[in-house]
Amino acid sequence: MDDYGVPLGESERAFRDEVRAFLDRAMVDFADRRTRSSLDGMREWQRRLHEAGLATVGWPVEFGGRAASAVEQLVFATEMARAGAPEPINRSAINQLGPTIIQWGTPEQQAYSLPRILSGEDVWCQGFSEPDAGSDLASLRTRAVVDGDDLVVNGQKIWTSKAHYANRIYILVRTDPDAPKHDGITYLLVDLHSPGIDIRPIRQIAGSAEFSEVFFSDVRVPLANVVGPMHQGWRVANSTLGYERVGQSRTHRIERRLGMVVRLAAETSVDGVPRIADPRVRTRLVEFAARVEALRFIASRATAAGVLGRAPGPEASLAKLLTSEVDQEMATFGLDLAGRAGVLVTGSPGAAKGGAVAQGYLVMRAATLGAGTSEIQRNVIGEKLLGLPRSDG
Ligand SMILES: Cc1cc2nc3c(=O)[nH]c(=O)nc-3n(C[C@H](O)[C@H](O)[C@H](O)COP(=O)(O)OP(=O)(O)OC[C@H]3O[C@@H](n4cnc5c(N)ncnc54)[C@H](O)[C@@H]3O)c2cc1C
C-alpha cells in the first residue's frame, strides 16, 4: 500500500521513485521556508519541475503532460506534500487555464500559450469577478466591442489574485448586451501590459496585498485571443471554474496544516501537561486526520474526471467545500492550541511558529470565499448531486 491507501502497480512504483529522486535532488535548495514561499523561489521551482517533466503530470502527453492516472496524481500530490515542496509560480494556470485552452482553444492558442504556462514564461491571473458580479458572475458588465480585428475592452475587475506580478490575464467580457445574461459573454486572453490597463493592489487582513482591482480603458485585444465561440464564454468559464475547484481541493495544503497542528499540540502544554495528552485534543486531531485522509480520495476522484477527458463535475464543488472548511477549522484549532502566542503576528517576540499560526488563521478566512463561496458550492451540490430544486426558485 505504501501509505497511499491504494496498491501501486509496477509503473506507478517507478513513477513514485522518479518523483522521490527528483525531490531528493531539488529540495536541497528549497530547505528554507522563505525561499520556498518567495516569488523568485516559486519561479525557480517551476523551472526545475519543468526541466524534470513534472510541471504538470495530469495534462495529455501532446501538450507537455504525462497523462498521469488518478493513482499517479495521488502519488505525485502525496510526495510533494511530504517533501514540503513549494508551489510553482503558475500553479493556477497549470490547473485552470491550461486545461481550458486544451478543451476550448484554437491550435494556435494551444501552441503559443501552453508551453509558456509550463515554463513559467507567462504568469497568468484570472479576471472574472467584478464589484457587482461575484457569486452571480453572469451579471458582469465589463464591455468589449469589435473594432476591425480587435475587441476594445472597458470596465473593471476586482479581487484579481497575482495581478501585481502576472504578465497575462484571462477575462470575461460582455460582447452582446442584448442577449440573455449567460449568452452575451466572451472569454478573452489579454496581455496585462497592454496600454489602458491600470492595476491597484488591495491590502488584505493578513497584511499583504495579493489581489488587486484591474481597470480597462479602451484596451485593444486581438479577436484571435477569444477562447471558444464568441458570446459563448459562459460555457468556457464553467470549464475553468470546475478545474479551479479541483485545483483548490488539492490536499497538499491541508496535509501540511494537519502536520502543523499535531506538532503544536505536542509542543504546547497547560500546567505542564502537553496538550496532546488531553483526550479532547486527541479526538479533534483524529477527526481532522480522518477528514484529510478521506479528502485525498475525494480530490483524486475529482482530478481523475479530468484525466478521463471529462470536465470536472459537481464532485469538484464537494471537494472544494470540504477541503476549504477543514483547512479553516484546523487553522482556528491551531490558534486555540497556541493560546496567547497564537495571536501574535510575524515579527512579534514570542509569536507561535514565528507568526505562522496567526497568519494561517487570517489567510484561511478567505478559503471559504475564493473560487466560489461555501454557500455557492452547497447550492451546486444540492442541485446537481442531490437533485434538489434550484435555489433561485
Ligand atoms: C482570496 C481570494 C482570491 C480571489 N481571487 C480571485 C481571482 O483571482 N479572480 C477573480 O475573478 N476573483 C477572485 N476572487 C473573488 C471570488 O471569486 C469572489 O469573492 C466570490 O465569488 C464571491 O463573490 P463576492 O465576493 O462578490 O460575494 P457575493 O457574491 O456578493 O456574496 C456575498 C455573500 O452572499 C452569499 N451568496 C451570494 N449568492 C448566494 C446564493 N445564490 N445563495 C446563497 N448565498 C449566496 C455568498 O455566499 C456570500 O456569503 C477571490 C476571492 C478571494 C477571497
The ligand as an SDF file (V2000), in Angstrom:
LIG
                    3D

 53 58  0  0  0  0  0  0  0  0999 V2000
   -8.5420   35.1230   -1.5800 C   0  0  0  0  0  0  0  0  0  0  0  0
   -9.4350   35.3870   -2.7560 C   0  0  0  0  0  0  0  0  0  0  0  0
   -8.9030   35.3630   -4.0240 C   0  0  0  0  0  0  0  0  0  0  0  0
   -9.7130   35.6230   -5.1260 C   0  0  0  0  0  0  0  0  0  0  0  0
   -9.1270   35.6110   -6.3680 N   0  0  0  0  0  0  0  0  0  0  0  0
   -9.8850   35.9000   -7.4430 C   0  0  0  0  0  0  0  0  0  0  0  0
   -9.2790   35.9530   -8.7360 C   0  0  0  0  0  0  0  0  0  0  0  0
   -8.0770   35.7310   -8.9080 O   0  0  0  0  0  0  0  0  0  0  0  0
  -10.0470   36.2780   -9.7970 N   0  0  0  0  0  0  0  0  0  0  0  0
  -11.3900   36.5210   -9.6720 C   0  0  0  0  0  0  0  0  0  0  0  0
  -12.0310   36.7650  -10.6820 O   0  0  0  0  0  0  0  0  0  0  0  0
  -11.9930   36.5000   -8.4450 N   0  0  0  0  0  0  0  0  0  0  0  0
  -11.2750   36.2040   -7.3400 C   0  0  0  0  0  0  0  0  0  0  0  0
  -11.8570   36.1850   -6.0850 N   0  0  0  0  0  0  0  0  0  0  0  0
  -13.2650   36.5700   -5.9530 C   0  0  0  0  0  0  0  0  0  0  0  0
  -14.1930   35.4390   -5.5670 C   0  0  0  0  0  0  0  0  0  0  0  0
  -14.4330   34.6010   -6.6790 O   0  0  0  0  0  0  0  0  0  0  0  0
  -15.4890   36.0900   -5.0320 C   0  0  0  0  0  0  0  0  0  0  0  0
  -15.1530   36.7360   -3.8190 O   0  0  0  0  0  0  0  0  0  0  0  0
  -16.5690   35.0730   -4.7810 C   0  0  0  0  0  0  0  0  0  0  0  0
  -17.0390   34.5200   -5.9750 O   0  0  0  0  0  0  0  0  0  0  0  0
  -17.7610   35.7210   -4.0320 C   0  0  0  0  0  0  0  0  0  0  0  0
  -18.1900   36.8630   -4.6840 O   0  0  0  0  0  0  0  0  0  0  0  0
  -18.3740   38.2490   -3.8870 P   0  0  0  0  0  0  0  0  0  0  0  0
  -17.1260   38.4960   -3.1090 O   0  0  0  0  0  0  0  0  0  0  0  0
  -18.8280   39.2710   -4.8550 O   0  0  0  0  0  0  0  0  0  0  0  0
  -19.5110   37.9490   -2.8230 O   0  0  0  0  0  0  0  0  0  0  0  0
  -21.0750   37.9590   -3.0940 P   0  0  0  0  0  0  0  0  0  0  0  0
  -21.3820   37.1960   -4.3210 O   0  0  0  0  0  0  0  0  0  0  0  0
  -21.5630   39.3750   -3.0190 O   0  0  0  0  0  0  0  0  0  0  0  0
  -21.6130   37.1400   -1.8520 O   0  0  0  0  0  0  0  0  0  0  0  0
  -21.8190   37.7270   -0.5630 C   0  0  0  0  0  0  0  0  0  0  0  0
  -22.4000   36.6360    0.3590 C   0  0  0  0  0  0  0  0  0  0  0  0
  -23.6830   36.1990   -0.1420 O   0  0  0  0  0  0  0  0  0  0  0  0
  -23.6940   34.7900   -0.3230 C   0  0  0  0  0  0  0  0  0  0  0  0
  -24.4890   34.4480   -1.5170 N   0  0  0  0  0  0  0  0  0  0  0  0
  -24.4370   35.0660   -2.7360 C   0  0  0  0  0  0  0  0  0  0  0  0
  -25.2850   34.4700   -3.5950 N   0  0  0  0  0  0  0  0  0  0  0  0
  -25.8560   33.4350   -2.9250 C   0  0  0  0  0  0  0  0  0  0  0  0
  -26.8150   32.4230   -3.2800 C   0  0  0  0  0  0  0  0  0  0  0  0
  -27.3240   32.3530   -4.5080 N   0  0  0  0  0  0  0  0  0  0  0  0
  -27.1660   31.5140   -2.3430 N   0  0  0  0  0  0  0  0  0  0  0  0
  -26.6360   31.5710   -1.0780 C   0  0  0  0  0  0  0  0  0  0  0  0
  -25.7290   32.5050   -0.6830 N   0  0  0  0  0  0  0  0  0  0  0  0
  -25.3430   33.4170   -1.5950 C   0  0  0  0  0  0  0  0  0  0  0  0
  -22.2480   34.4180   -0.5310 C   0  0  0  0  0  0  0  0  0  0  0  0
  -22.0020   33.0650   -0.1990 O   0  0  0  0  0  0  0  0  0  0  0  0
  -21.5360   35.3690    0.4110 C   0  0  0  0  0  0  0  0  0  0  0  0
  -21.5300   34.8680    1.7150 O   0  0  0  0  0  0  0  0  0  0  0  0
  -11.0840   35.9180   -4.9670 C   0  0  0  0  0  0  0  0  0  0  0  0
  -11.6280   35.9380   -3.6740 C   0  0  0  0  0  0  0  0  0  0  0  0
  -10.8320   35.6790   -2.5800 C   0  0  0  0  0  0  0  0  0  0  0  0
  -11.4450   35.7130   -1.2050 C   0  0  0  0  0  0  0  0  0  0  0  0
  1  2  1  0
  2  3  1  0
  2 52  2  0
  3  4  2  0
  4  5  1  0
  4 50  1  0
  5  6  2  0
  6  7  1  0
  6 13  1  0
  7  8  2  0
  7  9  1  0
  9 10  1  0
 10 11  2  0
 10 12  1  0
 12 13  2  0
 13 14  1  0
 14 15  1  0
 14 50  1  0
 15 16  1  0
 16 17  1  0
 16 18  1  0
 18 19  1  0
 18 20  1  0
 20 21  1  0
 20 22  1  0
 22 23  1  0
 23 24  1  0
 24 25  2  0
 24 26  1  0
 24 27  1  0
 27 28  1  0
 28 29  2  0
 28 30  1  0
 28 31  1  0
 31 32  1  0
 32 33  1  0
 33 34  1  0
 33 48  1  0
 34 35  1  0
 35 36  1  0
 35 46  1  0
 36 37  1  0
 36 45  1  0
 37 38  2  0
 38 39  1  0
 39 40  1  0
 39 45  2  0
 40 41  1  0
 40 42  2  0
 42 43  1  0
 43 44  2  0
 44 45  1  0
 46 47  1  0
 46 48  1  0
 48 49  1  0
 50 51  2  0
 51 52  1  0
 52 53  1  0
M  END
$$$$
